[in-house]
Amino acid sequence: MNAVSVMSYEHIIGGVIAGIISFVFSVKGILPITNAALGVIISIIIVYLLGKHAENKYGREEISLGSWIMNGIVPFYFMWMVVWIILLNYIPAFYPSITL
């Protein structure tokens, strides 16, 4: 596989992790801190660190800014939002002790 597709897979996995982290910070009853903005800030930090990792691993010539946006940030954002929304909609339905 080429570097761009590997970078996309890494960002997709990071998006899933960021979605879970955002969910944990969005609901009451899991952590003592309930703040969705904190989950968003942590997710932005994750995507930035993934971009720096890709730049160091594959080089700036192979991973350009346009490539990072379309093959890194966009898959990260979509996976982050899908996982976060699915968890927000389905977990409280099955576990009523967890509230929004």
Secondary structure, DSSP 8 states (H G I E B T S, - for coil): --HHHHHHHHHHHHHHHHHHHHHHHHSBTTBS---HHHHHHHHHHHHHHHHHHHHHHH-TTTS-HHHHIIIIIHHHHHHHHHHHHHHHHHHHHH-TTSB-
